[in-house]
Amino acid sequence: MALFDIFRKRKAEPTVTPEKEATSEVATEPTTTEPEAVAEEQKQQEEITEGLKKTKEGFFGKLARAVAGRSQVDEEFLDELEEILITSDVGVETTVKIIKNIEARVARDKYMNTAELNDILREEIASLLQECEEKNSNFGLNITEGVPYVVMVVGVNGAGKTTTIGKLAAQLRKAGKKVYIGAADTFRAAAIDQLQVWADRAGATMIRQDMGSDPASVAFDTLKSAVANGADVVLIDTAGRLHNKIGLMNELAKIRNVMAKIIPDAPHEVMLVLDGSTGQNAFEQARQFTAATKVNSLAITKLDGTAKGGVVIGISDQFSIPVHYIGIGEGIDQLKVFDRKEYVNALFGDKK
């Protein structure tokens, strides 16, 4: 369950204290009729499909060439399919799992033609994403009324961490939530200034200190202020340095420990932001950050500009961490709550 959905269930009639001009949006959600809901769902699917267009064209272009002239799924074809999946950045481990499942189906059914392959791949990919969801089915459900929900956002510099925080803050403010942002990446003045711009656009309150300040001190001050002022959500930015893994682990652990002094269970969510266009580098970043801290959600950005959207499948499968958001454009509304059905439909077309 994604953060945005959690807060829809958390308070039926949230109260918002306007903080800036941008916060004057309605605090309660408007009633949506069934036709409007269907239209919104269709619009969402169209945007996801357009955002993943390059991934679909790249993957299915390769698949079409491999299928050409074949009448059945045989060992030679499966070897080609394995290569297609790996080069689409699905990842080696996940690719092997998919190929083994298809081999088992071929052996069981004795004969399987290539016309059936799209449906089989659709089912296998959907199954992997569903399996990851089910493993994390209890995540985010134990929310205490009146206690800010704290998200620590991690990721390398350039992955889209700051814009993801800004877009998420804007969406939550639009839904009537009171949002605080902690600028705990104190190693880059540009990061603090950029985050301030996003906070102002979103109408969120940002807590900051001077460049070079202790990141844990910023996190502490942010949570203390958020609790005192009745915030619903706290988003904590962190530094994205990977050159010193031990230093990173120690810094993130210190931030966690300090936040827990204000809110015992904080952070409730550790969101890793990955740049989907980096392909296999995103896998390595996931390994580094999951080793450094307890990552329990993913946001994968920049999927609209790449054919490497297969990373969504591989990373969620290999690390058993649910993808909660995908970025499919620069617009403030183009950070989308991830829906596995919409993702699969974007790649394979609507199920007939």
C-alpha positions in Angstrom: 0.0 0.0 0.0 1.5 3.4 -1.0 1.8 6.3 1.3 -0.8 8.4 -0.6 -3.3 5.6 -0.2 -2.5 5.1 3.5 -3.5 8.7 4.2 -6.7 8.4 2.3 -7.8 5.8 4.9 -6.2 7.5 7.9 -8.5 10.5 8.4 -11.9 10.8 6.8 -12.1 14.5 7.4 -8.6 15.9 7.8 -8.1 19.4 9.2 -5.5 21.6 7.5 -3.9 24.7 8.7 -3.0 26.9 5.7 0.7 27.7 5.7 1.2 29.4 2.4 -0.9 30.6 -0.5 -0.4 27.2 -2.2 -2.1 25.4 0.7 -5.5 26.9 0.1 -6.7 23.8 -1.7 -9.7 21.9 -0.3 -8.8 19.7 2.7 -11.5 17.1 2.1 -11.7 14.9 -0.9 -14.5 15.6 -3.4 -17.1 13.0 -4.1 -16.4 11.2 -7.3 -19.2 9.7 -9.4 -18.7 6.3 -11.0 -18.3 7.7 -14.6 -15.7 10.2 -13.3 -13.9 7.4 -11.5 -13.8 5.3 -14.7 -12.6 8.3 -16.8 -9.9 9.0 -14.2 -8.8 5.4 -14.3 -8.6 5.5 -18.1 -6.6 8.7 -18.0 -4.2 7.2 -15.5 -3.7 4.1 -17.7 -3.1 6.3 -20.7 -0.4 8.3 -18.9 1.3 5.2 -17.6 1.2 3.6 -21.1 2.7 6.8 -22.7 5.3 7.0 -19.9 6.5 3.4 -20.6 6.3 3.7 -24.3 10.1 3.4 -24.9 10.3 0.3 -22.7 7.4 -1.3 -24.5 8.9 -0.5 -27.9 12.3 -1.7 -27.0 11.2 -5.0 -25.4 8.6 -5.9 -28.0 10.8 -4.9 -30.9 13.4 -7.4 -29.8 10.7 -10.0 -29.1 9.1 -9.6 -32.5 12.5 -10.1 -34.2 13.1 -13.3 -32.1 9.6 -14.7 -32.9 9.7 -14.0 -36.6 9.6 -17.2 -38.6 9.1 -19.5 -35.6 6.2 -21.8 -35.1 6.8 -22.9 -31.5 8.6 -22.1 -28.3 11.8 -24.3 -28.2 15.1 -24.2 -26.4 16.7 -21.9 -29.0 13.9 -19.4 -28.6 14.1 -19.5 -24.8 17.8 -18.7 -25.0 16.9 -15.6 -27.1 14.1 -14.7 -24.8 16.6 -14.9 -21.8 18.9 -12.5 -23.6 16.0 -10.1 -24.4 14.9 -10.0 -20.8 18.4 -9.4 -19.5 19.1 -6.7 -22.0 15.8 -5.1 -21.0 17.3 -4.7 -17.5 14.9 -7.2 -15.9 18.0 -8.6 -14.1 19.7 -12.0 -14.3 18.1 -13.6 -11.3 14.6 -12.6 -12.2 15.1 -13.5 -15.9 16.3 -17.0 -14.9 13.1 -17.4 -12.7 10.9 -16.3 -15.6 12.6 -18.7 -18.1 12.4 -21.6 -15.7 8.7 -21.1 -15.2 8.1 -20.9 -19.0 10.2 -24.0 -19.5 8.0 -25.9 -17.0 4.9 -24.8 -18.8 6.3 -25.9 -22.1 7.2 -29.3 -20.7 3.8 -29.6 -19.1 1.8 -28.5 -22.2 4.1 -30.3 -24.6 3.5 -27.7 -27.3 3.2 -24.0 -27.0 3.3 -21.6 -30.0 4.7 -18.2 -30.0 1.3 -16.6 -30.3 0.7 -17.6 -26.7 3.9 -16.1 -25.5 2.6 -12.6 -24.7 0.0 -14.0 -22.4 2.5 -16.2 -20.7 5.0 -13.4 -20.1 2.2 -11.1 -18.9 1.1 -13.8 -16.4 4.7 -14.4 -15.2 5.5 -10.7 -14.7 2.2 -10.0 -13.0 2.8 -13.0 -10.7 6.2 -11.7 -9.7 4.9 -8.3 -8.9 1.9 -9.7 -7.0 4.2 -12.0 -5.0 6.2 -9.0 -3.9 3.0 -7.1 -2.9 1.8 -10.1 -0.9 5.1 -10.4 1.0 4.6 -6.8 2.1 0.8 -6.8 2.5 1.0 -5.6 6.1 3.2 -2.7 5.4 1.9 0.8 6.3 -1.3 -0.4 8.0 -0.4 0.3 11.6 -0.7 4.1 11.6 -1.4 5.9 14.9 -4.0 8.6 14.8 -2.4 12.0 15.5 1.2 10.9 15.0 3.0 12.2 11.9 3.9 9.5 9.4 7.6 9.8 8.8 9.4 8.9 5.6 13.2 8.9 5.3 14.1 9.3 1.6 17.4 7.8 0.5 19.2 7.5 -2.9 22.2 8.7 -4.8 22.6 12.3 -5.9 21.0 12.7 -9.3 18.4 9.9 -8.9 15.5 12.4 -8.6 15.3 12.3 -4.8 14.6 16.0 -4.4 12.0 16.2 -7.1 10.3 13.0 -5.8 10.0 14.6 -2.4 8.7 17.8 -3.9 6.1 16.0 -6.1 5.0 13.8 -3.2 4.6 16.8 -0.9 2.5 18.6 -3.5 0.2 15.6 -3.9 -0.2 15.2 -0.2 -0.9 18.9 0.2 -3.5 18.7 -2.5 -5.2 15.9 -0.6 -5.3 18.2 2.4 -2.4 16.8 4.4 -0.1 19.0 6.5 3.5 18.2 5.3 6.9 19.0 6.9 10.1 18.5 5.0 13.5 18.1 6.6 16.5 19.2 4.6 19.0 16.7 6.1 21.2 16.6 3.0 23.4 19.3 4.5 26.5 18.5 2.3 25.3 20.4 -0.7 24.0 23.9 -0.5 22.3 23.4 -3.9 20.3 20.4 -2.5 18.9 22.6 0.3 18.0 25.4 -2.0 16.4 23.2 -4.5 14.3 21.5 -1.8 13.2 24.9 -0.5 11.9 25.7 -4.0 9.9 22.5 -4.1 8.6 23.0 -0.5 7.4 26.5 -1.4 5.7 25.2 -4.6 4.0 22.5 -2.6 3.0 24.6 0.3 4.9 22.5 2.7 6.9 23.7 5.7 10.6 23.0 5.4 13.1 22.8 8.3 16.7 23.6 7.4 20.0 24.5 8.9 23.2 25.8 7.4 25.3 23.7 5.0 27.6 21.4 6.9 25.2 21.0 9.8 24.7 17.6 11.4 22.0 15.8 9.3 20.6 14.1 12.4 20.1 17.5 14.1 18.0 18.6 11.1 15.9 15.4 11.3 15.4 15.9 15.1 14.3 19.5 14.7 12.0 18.6 11.8 10.2 15.9 13.8 10.0 18.0 16.9 8.4 20.9 15.0 6.1 18.5 13.1 4.8 17.0 16.3 4.3 20.4 18.0 2.3 21.7 15.0 0.2 18.6 14.2 1.7 17.6 10.9 0.4 14.6 9.1 3.5 13.6 7.1 7.2 14.3 7.5 9.6 13.7 4.6 13.3 13.6 5.5 15.8 14.1 2.7 19.2 12.5 3.2 22.6 12.7 1.5 23.3 10.5 -1.5 26.9 9.6 -1.1 28.0 6.1 -1.8 31.8 6.5 -1.9 32.0 5.5 1.7 29.6 2.8 2.5 30.5 2.6 6.2 30.1 6.4 6.6 26.7 6.2 4.8 25.5 3.4 7.1 26.6 5.2 10.2 25.0 8.5 9.1 21.6 6.9 8.3 21.6 4.9 11.5 22.3 8.1 13.5 19.4 9.8 11.7 17.1 6.9 12.5 18.1 6.8 16.1 17.6 10.5 16.6 14.1 10.5 15.0 13.1 7.5 17.2 13.7 9.8 20.3 10.8 12.0 19.1 8.5 9.4 17.5 9.4 5.8 18.7 8.6 4.0 15.5 10.1 6.6 13.2 10.9 6.4 10.4 7.8 4.4 9.4 9.0 4.2 5.8 12.4 4.3 4.2 11.9 5.1 0.6 14.8 4.4 -1.8 14.7 6.6 -5.0 16.3 5.0 -8.0 16.9 6.4 -11.5 15.2 3.8 -13.8 17.3 5.0 -16.8 20.5 3.7 -15.2 19.5 0.1 -15.6 21.9 -2.3 -13.9 23.4 0.6 -11.8 20.0 0.9 -10.1 20.4 -2.8 -9.0 23.8 -1.9 -7.4 22.4 1.1 -5.7 19.6 -1.0 -4.3 22.1 -3.4 -2.9 24.1 -0.6 -1.3 21.2 1.1 0.3 19.4 -2.0 1.5 22.6 -3.0 3.2 22.9 0.5 4.8 19.4 0.8 6.1 16.0 -0.9 6.3 14.5 0.2 2.9 10.9 -0.9 2.7 9.6 1.0 -0.4 10.9 2.1 -3.8 10.3 5.1 -6.1 11.7 4.5 -9.6 12.1 7.7 -11.6 12.7 8.9 -15.2 11.0 5.9 -16.8 9.6 8.0 -19.5 13.0 8.7 -21.1 14.3 5.2 -21.2 13.8 1.7 -22.6 15.0 0.2 -19.3 11.7 0.1 -17.5 12.3 -3.6 -16.8 14.2 -2.6 -13.7 10.8 -2.2 -12.0 10.3 -6.0 -12.3 13.8 -7.1 -11.4 14.4 -4.8 -8.4 11.0 -5.4 -6.7 11.5 -9.2 -7.2 15.1 -9.6 -6.2 14.9 -7.3 -3.1 11.3 -8.1 -2.2 10.6 -4.4 -1.8 7.4 -3.0 -3.2 7.6 -0.2 -5.8 5.3 2.5 -4.5 5.9 5.3 -7.0 7.1 5.6 -10.6 8.2 8.8 -12.3 7.0 9.2 -15.9 7.7 12.8 -16.6 8.8 16.2 -15.3 5.3 17.4 -14.3 4.4 17.7 -10.7 1.5 15.2 -11.3 3.7 12.7 -13.1 4.9 10.9 -10.0 2.4 8.1 -10.0 1.3 5.6 -7.4 2.5 2.3 -8.8 -0.2 -0.2 -9.8 1.1 -3.5 -11.1 -2.0 -4.0 -13.3 -1.5 -0.6 -15.0 2.2 -1.4 -15.4 1.5 -4.8 -17.0 -1.2 -3.3 -19.2 1.2 -0.6 -20.4 3.7 -3.2 -21.5 1.3 -5.8 -23.0 -1.9 -3.9 -23.7 -5.3 -4.3 -21.9 -6.2 -7.9 -21.2 -8.9 -9.0 -23.6 
